[in-house]
C-alpha cells in the first residue's frame, strides 16, 4: 500500500538465512566457492570486460581511449578498505536521505554490518581515466551492485540484490542495467528461481529505474 515504507519485488516476505539451505544445495555450494572459482563458473572474463559493456557507456564528448570501465567481482574480504569505504560513502550519498524519510531510519553501523555479510558478492565498476595533467591512468569507483544467494521462506533458491548505486556523473549510460543483467545471469547459472530486492518508496529515481527494467 502507499502507507508502506518499502515494497518488495517478486515476494512479500523476508528471505530466511543461508543456514537453512542444505550445504549440498545449489545455493550452499555456490556460497562455499572461493571467489576465483565463483567468477570462473558464473562470470566469464568476457562479461566483465569493457567490450561487453559497449561504447554506449562512454560519453560521446570523451575520447574512448581515455575513458574506460571495468567490472570486478569481490567479496567483503577481497575488497580493499578504500574500495569498501568508497562503496559505503556512495550508499550514504544516494540513500541516507531516503532511509531518514521512512520508519527504517539511517543506521550507518547496521548498514556497514549488512554490507560485510560473509557471503555477500560485489560487482564493482571502476572508471579508468587519463589525467590530462600527468597523463597517468587512474581508477575511481563508478558504481557497484551487491547481492546474496539465499533461500526464501519456502526454501526457494533466490538471488537478492542488496545494493545498486551509480555515481551521478556515470549514470544514464547503461551501467545499472548491465549490472542487473549480470546479477540475473549469475542467478540463472546458480539455479535461483527468482530475483528479489527491497525498494524504499521515497526513492523515486530507483522506482523509475526498476519500472524501465520491467
N, CA, C and O of each residue as an XYZ file, in Angstrom:
856
protein
N       0.837     -1.190      0.000
C       0.000      0.000      0.000
C       0.871      1.239      0.000
O       2.085      1.156      0.191
N       0.246      2.395     -0.216
C       1.009      3.634     -0.217
C       1.541      3.968      1.161
O       2.454      4.785      1.282
N       0.989      3.354      2.216
C       1.457      3.643      3.562
C       2.692      2.842      3.932
O       3.351      3.143      4.927
N       3.011      1.831      3.146
C       4.181      1.022      3.451
C       5.440      1.817      3.164
O       5.472      2.647      2.256
N       6.485      1.554      3.954
C       7.757      2.217      3.725
C       8.547      1.549      2.611
O       9.366      2.202      1.963
N       8.322      0.283      2.379
C       9.092     -0.436      1.375
C       8.176     -1.293      0.530
O       7.075     -1.654      0.946
N       8.640     -1.609     -0.647
C       7.970     -2.590     -1.477
C       8.986     -3.647     -1.853
O      10.184     -3.367     -1.903
N       8.525     -4.859     -2.119
C       9.440     -5.938     -2.436
C       9.094     -6.511     -3.801
O       7.930     -6.772     -4.106
N      10.112     -6.700     -4.604
C       9.911     -7.310     -5.907
C       9.970     -8.823     -5.766
O      10.852     -9.359     -5.095
N       9.039     -9.497     -6.392
C       8.992    -10.960     -6.511
C       8.481    -11.662     -5.272
O       8.139    -12.842     -5.354
N       8.412    -11.001     -4.128
C       7.902    -11.663     -2.932
C       7.413    -10.614     -1.955
O       7.735     -9.433     -2.091
N       6.637    -11.038     -0.971
C       6.135    -10.087      0.013
C       6.568    -10.468      1.418
O       5.947    -10.051      2.397
N       7.641    -11.266      1.524
C       8.120    -11.638      2.839
C       9.638    -11.704      2.844
O      10.274    -11.778      1.792
N      10.210    -11.676      4.043
C      11.656    -11.634      4.175
C      12.279    -12.986      3.863
O      11.715    -14.022      4.216
N      13.446    -12.990      3.201
C      14.140    -14.250      2.981
C      14.692    -14.786      4.289
O      14.997    -14.016      5.200
N      14.824    -16.116      4.388
C      15.415    -16.693      5.583
C      16.914    -16.769      5.402
O      17.425    -16.495      4.316
N      17.615    -17.131      6.440
C      19.062    -17.075      6.406
C      19.643    -18.232      5.619
O      18.984    -19.239      5.360
N      20.896    -18.053      5.249
C      21.580    -19.065      4.464
C      21.743    -20.366      5.244
O      21.908    -21.423      4.635
N      21.702    -20.318      6.571
C      21.869    -21.523      7.375
C      20.773    -22.550      7.109
O      20.957    -23.734      7.390
N      19.635    -22.112      6.570
C      18.543    -23.019      6.279
C      18.716    -23.740      4.945
O      17.935    -24.637      4.627
N      19.718    -23.367      4.167
C      19.973    -24.010      2.886
C      20.890    -25.205      3.096
O      21.965    -25.047      3.674
N      20.503    -26.406      2.643
C      21.386    -27.567      2.763
C      22.733    -27.280      2.122
O      22.777    -26.691      1.042
N      23.846    -27.680      2.758
C      25.170    -27.359      2.226
C      25.422    -27.943      0.848
O      26.273    -27.449      0.109
N      24.676    -29.011      0.490
C      24.851    -29.590     -0.838
C      23.815    -29.091     -1.834
O      23.746    -29.587     -2.959
N      23.001    -28.105     -1.427
C      22.054    -27.482     -2.341
C      22.775    -26.488     -3.232
O      23.930    -26.157     -2.965
N      22.123    -25.998     -4.294
C      22.790    -25.094     -5.239
C      23.275    -23.799     -4.606
O      24.345    -23.300     -4.954
N      22.499    -23.256     -3.683
C      22.910    -22.012     -3.032
C      24.075    -22.265     -2.087
O      25.054    -21.519     -2.088
N      23.970    -23.312     -1.286
C      25.045    -23.638     -0.355
C      26.356    -23.904     -1.064
O      27.410    -23.448     -0.623
N      26.294    -24.642     -2.163
C      27.506    -24.947     -2.925
C      28.122    -23.673     -3.486
O      29.332    -23.472     -3.385
N      27.295    -22.808     -4.077
C      27.803    -21.569     -4.671
C      28.431    -20.668     -3.617
O      29.467    -20.050     -3.864
N      27.813    -20.589     -2.448
C      28.330    -19.702     -1.408
C      29.631    -20.202     -0.800
O      30.384    -19.411     -0.231
N      29.909    -21.482     -0.905
C      31.137    -22.028     -0.341
C      32.320    -21.910     -1.298
O      33.457    -22.189     -0.917
N      32.059    -21.500     -2.528
C      33.129    -21.398     -3.514
C      34.085    -20.254     -3.187
O      33.674    -19.202     -2.696
N      35.362    -20.479     -3.467
C      36.318    -19.381     -3.414
C      35.947    -18.364     -4.494
O      35.318    -18.707     -5.494
N      36.340    -17.128     -4.280
C      35.938    -16.049     -5.183
C      36.341    -16.343     -6.630
O      35.556    -16.120     -7.552
N      37.561    -16.843     -6.828
C      38.035    -17.123     -8.180
C      37.202    -18.214     -8.840
O      36.875    -18.123    -10.024
N      36.858    -19.251     -8.070
C      36.044    -20.333     -8.620
C      34.636    -19.840     -8.951
O      34.058    -20.221     -9.968
N      34.094    -18.990     -8.082
C      32.770    -18.406     -8.330
C      32.786    -17.617     -9.632
O      31.884    -17.744    -10.460
N      33.815    -16.805     -9.801
C      33.920    -15.989    -11.017
C      34.057    -16.870    -12.261
O      33.419    -16.616    -13.282
N      34.894    -17.907    -12.167
C      35.107    -18.777    -13.325
C      33.837    -19.519    -13.723
O      33.592    -19.748    -14.907
N      33.028    -19.895    -12.732
C      31.816    -20.658    -13.014
C      30.664    -19.786    -13.512
O      29.916    -20.186    -14.404
N      30.528    -18.601    -12.934
C      29.312    -17.819    -13.168
C      29.528    -16.492    -13.883
O      28.566    -15.874    -14.340
N      30.786    -16.041    -13.987
C      31.063    -14.763    -14.643
C      32.322    -14.909    -15.482
O      33.432    -14.795    -14.961
N      32.163    -15.156    -16.751
C      33.320    -15.327    -17.621
C      34.050    -13.996    -17.785
O      33.450    -12.935    -17.612
N      35.353    -14.044    -18.120
C      36.094    -12.790    -18.333
C      35.439    -11.888    -19.371
O      35.552    -10.664    -19.294
N      34.756    -12.485    -20.338
C      34.124    -11.696    -21.399
C      33.067    -10.756    -20.845
O      33.008     -9.587    -21.225
N      32.224    -11.272    -19.940
C      31.128    -10.439    -19.442
C      31.623     -9.358    -18.490
O      30.895     -8.409    -18.199
N      32.854     -9.492    -18.004
C      33.404     -8.470    -17.128
C      34.282     -7.481    -17.882
O      34.862     -6.579    -17.277
N      34.381     -7.642    -19.182
C      35.294     -6.819    -19.961
C      34.624     -5.549    -20.463
O      33.400     -5.420    -20.442
N      35.452     -4.617    -20.913
C      34.966     -3.357    -21.488
C      34.152     -3.618    -22.754
O      33.181     -2.913    -23.029
N      34.554     -4.642    -23.527
C      33.867     -4.918    -24.785
C      32.403     -5.248    -24.544
O      31.535     -4.856    -25.324
N      32.130     -5.973    -23.458
C      30.757     -6.347    -23.156
C      29.936     -5.129    -22.752
O      28.755     -5.030    -23.083
N      30.565     -4.210    -22.040
C      29.848     -3.017    -21.610
C      29.401     -2.184    -22.809
O      28.325     -1.586    -22.793
N      30.224     -2.152    -23.836
C      29.818     -1.464    -25.060
C      30.130      0.018    -25.038
O      30.281      0.619    -23.975
N      30.223      0.593    -26.211
C      30.591      2.004    -26.325
C      29.513      2.928    -25.793
O      29.771      4.109    -25.562
N      28.296      2.405    -25.592
C      27.230      3.261    -25.068
C      27.560      3.761    -23.668
O      26.962      4.729    -23.198
N      28.518      3.103    -22.992
C      28.874      3.521    -21.644
C      29.931      4.614    -21.649
O      30.314      5.108    -20.589
N      30.400      4.993    -22.813
C      31.394      6.062    -22.893
C      30.728      7.322    -23.426
O      30.163      7.295    -24.519
N      30.778      8.431    -22.680
C      30.157      9.669    -23.150
C      30.716     10.089    -24.505
O      31.904      9.913    -24.772
N      29.873     10.632    -25.342
C      30.276     10.981    -26.700
C      31.354     12.062    -26.727
O      32.137     12.134    -27.674
N      31.395     12.897    -25.697
C      32.337     14.009    -25.709
C      33.662     13.666    -25.036
O      34.485     14.552    -24.810
N      33.879     12.384    -24.712
C      35.127     11.958    -24.086
C      35.798     10.933    -24.982
O      35.145     10.009    -25.466
N      37.089     11.088    -25.204
C      37.840     10.151    -26.027
C      37.738      8.754    -25.444
O      38.059      8.544    -24.274
N      37.289      7.787    -26.254
C      37.096      6.418    -25.781
C      38.377      5.812    -25.241
O      38.335      4.957    -24.357
N      39.530      6.251    -25.770
C      40.797      5.693    -25.315
C      41.168      6.207    -23.930
O      41.969      5.588    -23.229
N      40.595      7.325    -23.540
C      40.926      7.929    -22.253
C      39.874      7.667    -21.191
O      40.036      8.073    -20.040
N      38.805      6.997    -21.566
C      37.711      6.779    -20.622
C      37.225      5.355    -20.788
O      36.765      4.977    -21.865
N      37.320      4.563    -19.739
C      37.034      3.144    -19.848
C      36.413      2.640    -18.563
O      36.571      3.250    -17.505
N      35.699      1.514    -18.655
C      35.096      0.879    -17.500
C      35.599     -0.549    -17.368
O      35.898     -1.211    -18.361
N      35.687     -1.006    -16.146
C      35.983     -2.408    -15.871
C      35.125     -2.836    -14.692
O      34.828     -2.032    -13.808
N      34.728     -4.102    -14.680
C      33.914     -4.636    -13.591
C      34.718     -5.682    -12.841
O      35.297     -6.584    -13.448
N      34.755     -5.562    -11.522
C      35.481     -6.501    -10.676
C      34.500     -7.227     -9.764
O      33.579     -6.620     -9.218
N      34.707     -8.533     -9.604
C      33.927     -9.318     -8.646
C      34.680     -9.362     -7.329
O      35.876     -9.650     -7.304
N      33.983     -9.078     -6.232
C      34.620     -9.077     -4.914
C      33.712     -9.714     -3.873
O      32.496     -9.806     -4.044
N      34.334    -10.143     -2.805
C      33.653    -10.490     -1.558
C      34.027     -9.412     -0.555
O      34.927     -8.618     -0.830
N      33.368     -9.353      0.601
C      33.758     -8.349      1.589
C      35.233     -8.446      1.976
O      35.877     -7.429      2.238
N      35.764     -9.661      2.013
C      37.159     -9.832      2.426
C      38.148     -9.442      1.331
O      39.297     -9.115      1.629
N      37.718     -9.473      0.070
C      38.646     -9.125     -1.010
C      38.609     -7.642     -1.363
O      39.517     -7.137     -2.024
N      37.565     -6.946     -0.926
C      37.503     -5.500     -1.161
C      38.569     -4.801     -0.329
O      38.692     -5.056      0.869
N      39.327     -3.933     -0.953
C      40.272     -3.139     -0.174
C      39.498     -2.175      0.718
O      38.349     -1.837      0.432
N      40.131     -1.740      1.794
C      39.471     -0.787      2.687
C      39.051      0.487      1.950
O      37.925      0.949      2.136
N      39.930      1.071      1.112
C      39.492      2.264      0.368
C      38.293      1.990     -0.538
O      37.395      2.825     -0.645
N      38.274      0.817     -1.196
C      37.145      0.500     -2.072
C      35.862      0.319     -1.269
O      34.800      0.791     -1.675
N      35.961     -0.372     -0.120
C      34.765     -0.536      0.708
C      34.255      0.816      1.187
O      33.052      1.078      1.157
N      35.165      1.670      1.628
C      34.749      2.985      2.108
C      34.126      3.809      0.985
O      33.167      4.545      1.216
N      34.663      3.690     -0.224
C      34.056      4.382     -1.365
C      32.636      3.880     -1.603
O      31.727      4.666     -1.866
N      32.454      2.555     -1.510
C      31.118      1.978     -1.696
C      30.164      2.461     -0.610
O      29.021      2.822     -0.891
N      30.640      2.464      0.625
C      29.775      2.909      1.724
C      29.410      4.381      1.571
O      28.259      4.762      1.784
N      30.384      5.207      1.202
C      30.098      6.637      1.013
C      29.083      6.844     -0.109
O      28.241      7.739     -0.035
N      29.166      6.016     -1.145
C      28.202      6.131     -2.235
C      26.801      5.754     -1.761
O      25.825      6.409     -2.128
N      26.696      4.696     -0.943
C      25.400      4.324     -0.367
C      24.852      5.470      0.470
O      23.684      5.838      0.352
N      25.708      6.025      1.314
C      25.276      7.133      2.177
C      24.826      8.331      1.346
O      23.810      8.956      1.651
N      25.578      8.648      0.303
C      25.257      9.801     -0.536
C      23.924      9.623     -1.250
O      23.122     10.554     -1.320
N      23.689      8.418     -1.783
C      22.493      8.201     -2.597
C      21.269      7.800     -1.792
O      20.144      7.985     -2.256
N      21.463      7.247     -0.575
C      20.336      6.606      0.109
C      20.035      7.090      1.519
O      18.933      6.856      2.017
N      20.971      7.751      2.173
C      20.751      8.124      3.574
C      19.471      8.935      3.751
O      18.708      8.688      4.684
N      19.232      9.893      2.871
C      18.030     10.725      2.997
C      16.758      9.899      2.822
O      15.755     10.154      3.487
N      16.798      8.910      1.929
C      15.627      8.049      1.730
C      15.331      7.243      2.993
O      14.171      7.094      3.379
N      16.373      6.726      3.632
C      16.186      5.980      4.878
C      15.623      6.879      5.977
O      14.755      6.465      6.745
N      16.125      8.110      6.043
C      15.688      9.026      7.091
C      14.212      9.395      6.950
O      13.560      9.737      7.936
N      13.692      9.326      5.741
C      12.304      9.710      5.491
C      11.318      8.577      5.739
O      10.111      8.779      5.610
N      11.805      7.387      6.093
C      10.899      6.269      6.357
C      11.172      5.724      7.755
O      12.082      6.184      8.446
N      10.383      4.750      8.157
C      10.466      4.229      9.521
C      11.773      3.501      9.805
O      12.141      3.330     10.968
N      12.480      3.070      8.767
C      13.730      2.340      8.976
C      14.800      3.225      9.603
O      15.555      2.777     10.466
N      14.864      4.471      9.173
C      15.903      5.371      9.652
C      17.260      5.010      9.061
O      17.476      3.885      8.612
N      18.162      5.972      9.069
C      19.519      5.737      8.570
C      20.396      5.290      9.726
O      20.609      6.040     10.678
N      20.906      4.068      9.644
C      21.730      3.476     10.696
C      23.048      3.026     10.076
O      23.159      1.898      9.598
N      24.044      3.907     10.085
C      25.294      3.615      9.374
C      26.018      2.371      9.864
O      26.568      1.629      9.050
N      26.035      2.120     11.163
C      26.725      0.930     11.666
C      26.026     -0.343     11.202
O      26.681     -1.314     10.823
N      24.694     -0.338     11.234
C      23.939     -1.501     10.768
C      24.140     -1.705      9.268
O      24.236     -2.840      8.803
N      24.204     -0.615      8.515
C      24.421     -0.722      7.070
C      25.809     -1.294      6.776
O      25.963     -2.139      5.894
N      26.806     -0.836      7.511
C      28.152     -1.391      7.332
C      28.163     -2.890      7.611
O      28.747     -3.669      6.858
N      27.514     -3.280      8.695
C      27.463     -4.696      9.058
C      26.767     -5.508      7.973
O      27.216     -6.599      7.621
N      25.674     -4.976      7.447
C      24.948     -5.656      6.373
C      25.833     -5.817      5.144
O      25.830     -6.873      4.511
N      26.584     -4.784      4.804
C      27.438     -4.833      3.623
C      28.590     -5.813      3.769
O      29.182     -6.227      2.772
N      28.913     -6.190      5.005
C      30.045     -7.082      5.265
C      29.619     -8.519      5.538
O      30.427     -9.314      6.018
N      28.364     -8.873      5.242
C      27.938    -10.253      5.430
C      28.855    -11.185      4.635
O      29.197    -10.893      3.489
N      29.254    -12.314      5.250
C      30.294    -13.169      4.660
C      30.038    -13.615      3.227
O      30.974    -13.676      2.431
N      28.790    -13.928      2.881
C      28.514    -14.460      1.546
C      28.135    -13.383      0.536
O      27.773    -13.698     -0.598
N      28.214    -12.129      0.933
C      27.886    -11.042      0.014
C      28.883    -11.019     -1.143
O      30.083    -11.215     -0.946
N      28.380    -10.781     -2.334
C      29.234    -10.623     -3.513
C      29.030     -9.222     -4.074
O      27.922     -8.686     -4.065
N      30.121     -8.643     -4.564
C      30.094     -7.290     -5.110
C      30.506     -7.301     -6.578
O      31.495     -7.935     -6.947
N      29.756     -6.608     -7.399
C      30.166     -6.272     -8.758
C      30.520     -4.791     -8.741
O      29.641     -3.929     -8.718
N      31.809     -4.510     -8.752
C      32.306     -3.142     -8.593
C      32.749     -2.601     -9.949
O      33.577     -3.205    -10.631
N      32.191     -1.465    -10.327
C      32.537     -0.837    -11.602
C      33.557      0.265    -11.353
O      33.331      1.178    -10.560
N      34.678      0.158    -12.045
C      35.712      1.181    -11.954
C      35.798      1.926    -13.281
O      35.761      1.317    -14.350
N      35.910      3.225    -13.205
C      36.128      4.049    -14.390
C      37.617      4.331    -14.507
O      38.246      4.822    -13.570
N      38.162      4.017    -15.655
C      39.584      4.283    -15.902
C      39.691      5.576    -16.690
O      39.158      5.697    -17.793
N      40.371      6.513    -16.120
C      40.502      7.817    -16.757
C      41.972      8.189    -16.890
O      42.823      7.715    -16.137
N      42.245      9.030    -17.843
C      43.605      9.521    -18.052
C      43.677     10.963    -17.562
O      42.959     11.837    -18.049
N      44.552     11.193    -16.593
C      44.720     12.534    -16.054
C      45.312     13.448    -17.128
O      46.385     13.173    -17.665
N      44.605     14.532    -17.432
C      45.048     15.427    -18.501
C      46.362     16.120    -18.167
O      47.101     16.520    -19.067
N      46.656     16.264    -16.877
C      47.875     16.964    -16.468
C      49.068     16.025    -16.439
O      50.107     16.309    -17.035
N      48.914     14.891    -15.735
C      50.036     13.961    -15.563
C      50.118     12.919    -16.669
O      51.179     12.344    -16.912
N      48.989     12.676    -17.342
C      48.974     11.642    -18.370
C      48.882     10.236    -17.821
O      48.914      9.270    -18.584
N      48.766     10.104    -16.500
C      48.708      8.786    -15.871
C      47.266      8.289    -15.779
O      46.326      9.071    -15.640
N      47.121      6.962    -15.860
C      45.804      6.358    -15.701
C      45.407      6.339    -14.232
O      46.248      6.150    -13.353
N      44.139      6.534    -13.980
C      43.616      6.494    -12.612
C      42.292      5.746    -12.621
O      41.509      5.854    -13.564
N      42.053      4.988    -11.559
C      40.800      4.256    -11.408
C      39.983      4.886    -10.292
O      40.516      5.238     -9.239
N      38.701      5.025    -10.529
C      37.810      5.521     -9.487
C      36.515      4.720     -9.532
O      36.166      4.137    -10.558
N      35.811      4.700     -8.406
C      34.543      3.990     -8.337
C      33.491      4.693     -9.193
O      33.286      5.900     -9.071
N      32.826      3.924    -10.060
C      31.716      4.455    -10.847
C      30.379      3.930    -10.348
O      29.335      4.529    -10.605
N      30.412      2.814     -9.636
C      29.182      2.234     -9.110
C      29.416      0.811     -8.660
O      30.495      0.256     -8.866
N      28.404      0.216     -8.043
C      28.517     -1.183     -7.647
C      27.140     -1.780     -7.413
O      26.160     -1.072     -7.178
N      27.098     -3.088     -7.484
C      25.916     -3.869     -7.118
C      26.377     -4.960     -6.170
O      27.393     -5.609     -6.416
N      25.636     -5.168     -5.083
C      25.945     -6.270     -4.172
C      24.742     -7.199     -4.089
O      23.594     -6.757     -4.134
N      25.022     -8.490     -3.967
C      23.939     -9.475     -3.933
C      24.300    -10.647     -3.034
O      25.469    -10.916     -2.758
N      23.261    -11.331     -2.591
C      23.399    -12.562     -1.816
C      22.603    -13.665     -2.489
O      21.519    -13.429     -3.023
N      23.149    -14.865     -2.458
C      22.411    -16.060     -2.849
C      21.882    -16.689     -1.580
O      22.656    -17.006     -0.677
N      20.571    -16.874     -1.495
C      19.969    -17.431     -0.289
C      18.687    -18.158     -0.640
O      18.354    -18.327     -1.814
N      17.966    -18.590      0.392
C      16.697    -19.275      0.163
C      15.580    -18.505      0.842
O      15.776    -17.916      1.905
N      14.412    -18.512      0.226
C      13.243    -17.811      0.736
C      12.560    -18.667      1.799
O      12.998    -19.778      2.098
N      11.482    -18.131      2.363
C      10.759    -18.845      3.418
C      10.336    -20.243      3.003
O      10.312    -21.163      3.821
N      10.002    -20.400      1.718
C       9.541    -21.702      1.234
C      10.684    -22.541      0.663
O      10.456    -23.493     -0.084
N      11.934    -22.169      1.030
C      13.152    -22.871      0.608
C      13.416    -22.752     -0.893
O      14.112    -23.585     -1.474
N      12.862    -21.722     -1.510
C      13.126    -21.464     -2.921
C      14.458    -20.738     -3.073
O      14.663    -19.718     -2.415
N      15.376    -21.223     -3.915
C      16.641    -20.522     -4.141
C      16.392    -19.175     -4.826
O      15.676    -19.105     -5.825
N      16.978    -18.120     -4.292
C      16.796    -16.790     -4.871
C      18.127    -16.055     -4.885
O      19.050    -16.389     -4.142
N      18.206    -15.049     -5.742
C      19.323    -14.119     -5.709
C      18.756    -12.771     -5.280
O      17.796    -12.277     -5.873
N      19.350    -12.182     -4.252
C      18.794    -10.993     -3.602
C      19.741     -9.816     -3.826
O      20.893     -9.841     -3.394
N      19.243     -8.794     -4.503
C      20.024     -7.581     -4.734
C      19.936     -6.694     -3.499
O      18.865     -6.183     -3.172
N      21.056     -6.511     -2.816
C      21.067     -5.681     -1.618
C      21.297     -4.213     -1.946
O      20.612     -3.342     -1.410
N      22.240     -3.940     -2.808
C      22.565     -2.551     -3.139
C      22.863     -2.444     -4.628
O      23.477     -3.337     -5.212
N      22.430     -1.362     -5.229
C      22.915     -0.967     -6.552
C      22.958      0.552     -6.572
O      21.936      1.216     -6.401
N      24.144      1.091     -6.780
C      24.351      2.538     -6.720
C      25.336      2.936     -7.811
O      26.365      2.286     -7.998
N      25.019      3.992     -8.517
C      25.878      4.515     -9.573
C      26.229      5.963     -9.242
O      25.355      6.745     -8.868
N      27.494      6.316     -9.378
C      27.919      7.699     -9.169
C      27.149      8.592    -10.150
O      27.061      8.260    -11.332
N      26.592      9.715     -9.686
C      25.742     10.548    -10.553
C      26.332     10.865    -11.920
O      25.617     10.806    -12.921
N      27.616     11.200    -11.989
C      28.211     11.574    -13.272
C      28.281     10.397    -14.233
O      28.429     10.589    -15.440
N      28.177      9.178    -13.707
C      28.281      7.983    -14.546
C      26.928      7.355    -14.868
O      26.872      6.266    -15.440
N      25.852      8.025    -14.511
C      24.524      7.494    -14.795
C      24.114      7.765    -16.250
O      24.748      8.542    -16.963
N      23.042      7.103    -16.654
C      22.422      7.277    -17.978
C      23.219      6.609    -19.094
O      22.919      6.827    -20.267
N      24.228      5.803    -18.761
C      24.999      5.138    -19.806
C      24.806      3.626    -19.793
O      25.508      2.900    -20.497
N      23.852      3.150    -18.991
C      23.546      1.733    -19.015
C      24.278      0.874    -18.013
O      24.150     -0.350    -18.049
N      25.054      1.486    -17.105
C      25.819      0.692    -16.146
C      24.890     -0.087    -15.225
O      25.088     -1.283    -15.011
N      23.880      0.580    -14.679
C      22.964     -0.090    -13.762
C      22.227     -1.236    -14.426
O      22.083     -2.311    -13.844
N      21.759     -1.006    -15.648
C      21.061     -2.060    -16.389
C      21.980     -3.247    -16.631
O      21.564     -4.400    -16.509
N      23.237     -2.961    -16.975
C      24.206     -4.028    -17.219
C      24.487     -4.816    -15.945
O      24.574     -6.044    -15.985
N      24.629     -4.133    -14.826
C      24.883     -4.826    -13.562
C      23.713     -5.724    -13.184
O      23.919     -6.847    -12.722
N      22.496     -5.246    -13.373
C      21.331     -6.074    -13.071
C      21.296     -7.309    -13.964
O      20.947     -8.398    -13.509
N      21.659     -7.140    -15.237
C      21.683     -8.278    -16.155
C      22.731     -9.300    -15.723
O      22.491    -10.505    -15.797
N      23.891     -8.822    -15.271
C      24.925     -9.735    -14.782
C      24.442    -10.499    -13.559
O      24.648    -11.708    -13.456
N      23.796     -9.790    -12.626
C      23.289    -10.454    -11.429
C      22.264    -11.517    -11.788
O      22.291    -12.620    -11.243
N      21.370    -11.193    -12.694
C      20.349    -12.156    -13.099
C      20.975    -13.363    -13.785
O      20.497    -14.486    -13.623
N      22.046    -13.139    -14.552
C      22.732    -14.254    -15.201
C      23.376    -15.171    -14.167
O      23.344    -16.393    -14.310
N      23.963    -14.577    -13.121
C      24.507    -15.385    -12.029
C      23.399    -16.218    -11.405
O      23.572    -17.412    -11.158
N      22.262    -15.583    -11.152
C      21.141    -16.300    -10.557
C      20.702    -17.485    -11.389
O      20.465    -18.570    -10.858
N      20.594    -17.281    -12.696
C      20.199    -18.382    -13.577
C      21.243    -19.493    -13.567
O      20.897    -20.674    -13.541
N      22.520    -19.114    -13.589
C      23.588    -20.111    -13.623
C      23.634    -20.933    -12.344
O      23.897    -22.134    -12.381
N      23.379    -20.289    -11.218
C      23.407    -20.983     -9.933
C      22.180    -21.880     -9.771
O      22.254    -22.933     -9.139
N      21.060    -21.461    -10.340
C      19.816    -22.210    -10.182
C      18.788    -21.501     -9.332
O      17.833    -22.117     -8.860
N      18.984    -20.172     -9.130
C      17.987    -19.395     -8.392
C      16.700    -19.326     -9.201
O      16.733    -19.207    -10.426
N      15.568    -19.400     -8.512
C      14.269    -19.391     -9.183
C      13.726    -17.982     -9.391
O      12.844    -17.774    -10.224
N      14.243    -17.023     -8.645
C      13.762    -15.653     -8.797
C      14.781    -14.680     -8.236
O      15.670    -15.051     -7.470
N      14.629    -13.416     -8.641
C      15.457    -12.326     -8.129
C      14.595    -11.446     -7.239
O      13.415    -11.236     -7.517
N      15.191    -10.933     -6.163
C      14.452    -10.125     -5.199
C      15.232     -8.867     -4.857
O      16.453     -8.814     -5.005
N      14.511     -7.861     -4.400
C      15.134     -6.650     -3.879
C      14.122     -5.913     -3.027
O      12.922     -6.182     -3.088
N      14.620     -4.982     -2.235
C      13.771     -4.093     -1.446
C      13.992     -2.663     -1.924
O      15.133     -2.227     -2.082
N      12.910     -1.940     -2.151
C      12.997     -0.566     -2.633
C      12.258      0.353     -1.681
O      11.087      0.129     -1.376
N      12.940      1.389     -1.211
C      12.285      2.400     -0.391
C      11.362      3.232     -1.275
O      11.760      3.680     -2.350
N      10.143      3.435     -0.822
C       9.178      4.176     -1.627
C       9.565      5.641     -1.811
O       9.075      6.312     -2.720
N      10.449      6.133     -0.940
C      10.913      7.509     -1.097
C      11.927      7.641     -2.230
O      12.250      8.753     -2.647
N      12.427      6.520     -2.726
C      13.428      6.525     -3.793
C      12.730      6.522     -5.153
O      12.572      5.470     -5.773
N      12.324      7.676     -5.601
C      11.563      7.789     -6.847
C      12.413      7.429     -8.067
O      11.921      6.789     -8.996
N      13.691      7.837     -8.068
C      14.555      7.502     -9.202
C      14.748      5.995     -9.300
O      14.757      5.433    -10.396
N      14.904      5.338     -8.142
C      15.044      3.889     -8.143
C      13.801      3.214     -8.679
O      13.887      2.237     -9.422
N      12.642      3.735     -8.302
C      11.382      3.172     -8.773
C      11.274      3.269    -10.292
O      10.831      2.327    -10.949
N      11.682      4.415    -10.849
C      11.646      4.583    -12.304
C      12.610      3.618    -12.986
O      12.306      3.072    -14.047
N      13.772      3.414    -12.372
C      14.769      2.504    -12.938
C      14.215      1.089    -13.037
O      14.332      0.446    -14.080
N      13.610      0.600    -11.950
C      13.076     -0.763    -11.965
C      11.853     -0.881    -12.869
O      11.608     -1.938    -13.450
N      11.089      0.196    -12.989
C       9.961      0.183    -13.922
C      10.458      0.004    -15.357
O       9.837     -0.700    -16.153
N      11.585      0.649    -15.679
C      12.139      0.511    -17.028
C      12.630     -0.908    -17.284
O      12.549     -1.411    -18.405
N      13.141     -1.550    -16.233
C      13.625     -2.926    -16.397
C      12.478     -3.899    -16.614
O      12.665     -4.960    -17.211
N      11.278     -3.540    -16.127
C      10.104     -4.390    -16.326
C       9.906     -5.405    -15.225
O       8.954     -6.184    -15.268
